[in-house]
C-alpha cells in the first residue's frame, strides 16, 4: 500500500477486468485493495501492484461488511470502489438452465454489486466524497441466450443510475 495515496477497492480484482483495473489504478499511484474469493490469486496480484489482498464473497452480506470494516481500519477511508466481481453462465435455453446456476449468477453479479456498493457507498456518502464504478456488460442491452447473466447486468445498469441519484448530492459519483 502507498502511504497517503487514495485507496481503491476492486472486487473480483484477481482476474480479468478486475485485475486490469487493479494494474491501472496502481500505475496511477493508488493504494489498491484486491478483493476476491480466490485469496491466493488476490495475494499474487496484490504483490505485483504493491497492494493488499482480502478474501471476500461478494454475494454474502457479512463477508462484504467485514471487508469494508477491515479495509477502512487497516488501509484507511476508501476513495473508490470498482465492482468487477462477476460470473458468466453457460448459454442455454431457459428450460435447460438449472435454477441453481441462475441463482448463483444473480447472487454474484447483481446482489454482490449492490451489497458492495451499499457497504462502501454509505461510508463515502458520510464523508462527502468517493466514486463507485460498476462493471456491467453489453449483454444488459441485447437479446442473447444468457437468461441469468443479461438480466443481472441490466439490473447493474439500473442500480448504478439509482445509486448515482441517491448519493450524488453527498459527493459520491456512481
C-alpha positions in Angstrom: 0.0 0.0 0.0 1.2 3.5 -0.7 1.0 5.7 2.4 -1.1 8.9 1.8 -2.3 7.6 -1.5 -6.1 7.3 -2.2 -7.5 3.9 -1.5 -9.4 1.8 -4.2 -11.1 -1.5 -3.6 -11.6 -3.7 -6.6 -14.0 -6.7 -6.2 -13.2 -9.5 -8.5 -9.7 -7.9 -8.6 -7.7 -11.1 -9.0 -8.6 -11.8 -12.7 -9.9 -10.4 -15.9 -11.3 -6.9 -16.0 -10.8 -6.5 -12.2 -7.1 -7.3 -12.5 -6.7 -4.9 -15.3 -8.4 -2.2 -13.1 -6.0 -3.0 -10.3 -3.0 -2.7 -12.5 -4.2 0.6 -14.0 -5.0 2.1 -10.5 -1.6 1.1 -9.3 0.0 2.8 -12.3 -1.8 5.9 -11.3 -0.4 5.7 -7.7 -3.5 4.5 -5.9 -3.3 2.1 -2.9 -5.1 -0.9 -4.4 -7.1 -3.5 -2.4 -7.5 -6.7 -4.4 -10.7 -8.3 -3.1 -11.6 -11.7 -4.5 -13.0 -15.0 -3.5 -9.7 -16.6 -4.7 -7.4 -15.5 -1.9 -4.2 -16.9 -3.5 -4.8 -15.2 -6.8 -5.6 -11.9 -5.0 -2.4 -12.2 -3.0 -0.3 -12.7 -6.1 -1.8 -9.7 -7.9 -1.5 -7.6 -4.7 2.2 -8.4 -4.6 2.5 -7.4 -8.2 0.8 -4.0 -7.7 2.1 -3.2 -4.2 -1.4 -3.5 -2.8 -3.3 -5.6 -0.2 -5.3 -8.7 -0.7 -8.6 -9.6 1.0 -10.8 -12.6 0.5 -14.4 -11.8 0.0 -17.6 -13.5 -1.1 -19.5 -10.6 -2.7 -22.8 -12.4 -2.5 -22.6 -12.7 1.3 -23.6 -9.6 3.2 -21.5 -10.4 6.2 -18.4 -11.0 4.1 -18.9 -7.7 2.4 -19.4 -5.8 5.6 -16.4 -7.4 7.1 -14.3 -6.4 4.1 -15.5 -2.8 4.4 -14.7 -2.7 8.1 -11.3 -4.3 7.7 -10.2 -2.3 4.8 -11.1 1.0 6.4 -9.4 0.0 9.7 -6.3 -1.2 8.0 -5.9 0.9 4.9 -7.9 4.0 5.6 -11.0 5.5 4.1 -11.9 4.1 0.7 -12.0 6.7 -2.1 -13.1 4.4 -4.9 -14.8 1.1 -5.3 -14.8 -0.9 -8.6 -17.4 -3.6 -8.6 -15.9 -6.1 -11.1 -16.7 -9.4 -9.4 -18.9 -11.5 -11.7 -19.7 -14.8 -13.1 -21.0 -15.8 -16.5 -23.3 -18.7 -17.3 -23.3 -21.3 -20.0 -25.6 -20.1 -22.8 -28.6 -22.4 -22.5 -32.3 -22.2 -23.3 -34.3 -21.2 -20.2 -35.8 -24.7 -19.8 -32.3 -26.2 -19.6 -30.7 -23.6 -17.3 -30.6 -25.0 -13.8 -32.2 -22.6 -11.3 -29.1 -23.1 -9.1 -26.9 -21.7 -11.9 -29.4 -18.8 -12.4 -29.4 -18.0 -8.6 -25.6 -18.0 -8.5 -25.2 -15.5 -11.3 -27.8 -13.2 -9.8 -26.2 -13.6 -6.3 -22.8 -12.6 -7.5 -23.4 -10.2 -10.4 -26.5 -8.3 -9.1 -26.7 -8.8 -5.4 -22.9 -8.6 -4.9 -22.7 -5.3 -6.8 -25.5 -3.9 -4.6 -24.0 -5.2 -1.3 -20.5 -3.8 -2.0 -22.0 -0.5 -3.2 -24.0 -0.1 0.0 -21.2 -1.1 2.3 -18.7 1.3 0.8 -21.1 3.9 -0.7 -22.7 4.7 2.7 -19.3 5.3 4.2 -18.3 7.5 1.2 -21.6 9.5 1.5 -21.0 10.2 5.2 -17.5 11.5 4.3 -18.9 13.6 1.4 -16.7 12.1 -1.3 -16.0 8.9 -3.3 -16.5 7.1 -6.6 -18.1 3.8 -7.5 -17.6 2.1 -10.8 -19.9 -0.8 -11.6 -18.9 -3.2 -14.4 -21.9 -4.3 -16.5 -22.0 -5.8 -20.0 -23.3 -5.2 -23.5 -25.4 -8.3 -22.6 -27.5 -6.0 -20.4 -28.9 -4.3 -23.6 -29.1 -7.1 -26.1 -31.1 -10.3 -26.6 -28.9 -13.4 -26.1 -29.2 -16.8 -24.5 -27.8 -15.6 -21.2 -31.0 -15.7 -19.2 -29.4 -15.0 -15.8 -26.4 -13.0 -16.8 -28.0 -10.5 -19.1 -30.9 -9.6 -16.7 -28.4 -9.4 -13.8 -26.2 -7.0 -15.7 -29.3 -5.0 -16.8 -30.0 -4.7 -13.0 -26.5 -3.4 -12.5 -27.2 -0.6 -15.0 -30.4 0.4 -13.3 -28.8 0.1 -9.9 -26.0 2.4 -10.9 -28.4 5.1 -12.0 -30.4 4.8 -8.8 -27.3 5.0 -6.6 -25.9 7.9 -8.5 -29.2 9.8 -7.9 -29.2 8.8 -4.3 -25.6 9.6 -3.4 -24.6 12.2 -5.9 -25.9 15.0 -3.7 -23.5 13.6 -1.0 -20.4 13.9 -3.2 -20.3 10.3 -4.4 -20.1 9.6 -8.1 -21.5 6.3 -9.3 
